[in-house]
Amino acid sequence: MTKDNWQWFSGTNDEYFTNGPFGTREEAIGALDGYGGHIIEAERYPITFSARRLIDDQYFDCEDYFSGEYSEPARYGNEEFVAAADAELQAALDAWLAKWSVSFIQPEMFCRQRNAEYIPADDEDAES
């Protein structure tokens, strides 16, 4: 991950946060609508696409293009050229994803988390 992307989430339990992402802790608490629940500050796993996997899955594994009985597909050229071509494709995929990532469903799993907290319901505060 190239930069921190901490966001706030909230939910009725500490295993599945149904509200968020939010920019602030207060917004996450507000989404609980006074019922209480759990909040957390977290980063979700980033969406990524792999040039290597694209080449392997779409090029080498395509049985319509190669006869697996007589030969195996191979990348031609020296290793530097192959690595440079892969890096160029990866950069293009990264730029495309940066531009269009809003069109994908975001992962639900957190890769990092901090500041987990239970927020009591509004009437629980009054009882204390």
C-alpha angles and dihedrals in degrees: 000000000000101000138016112266103179115172135171125247134179139190146153093268137028096245103058122031109201098179125068167319097238132172095225141037090237092058091052091051091046090056089063087069093217094301095108128230141140132314130191139177109225149153120231122220108269122246109248138174122204123221089200092054092045090054093044096045101037101033113025098033095049105108092194091071103040136042105227091192096068108024146006122237114253138188111240125215132050120307093256092057093046091049091048092050091049091048091050092051091047091052090051091050091048092050092047092049092048089054098043107026090112087072093065131078108252120238115260097211120094119227093191133013140180142161096044111177141170113232113202121225115264092254090050088060090054092052093055 
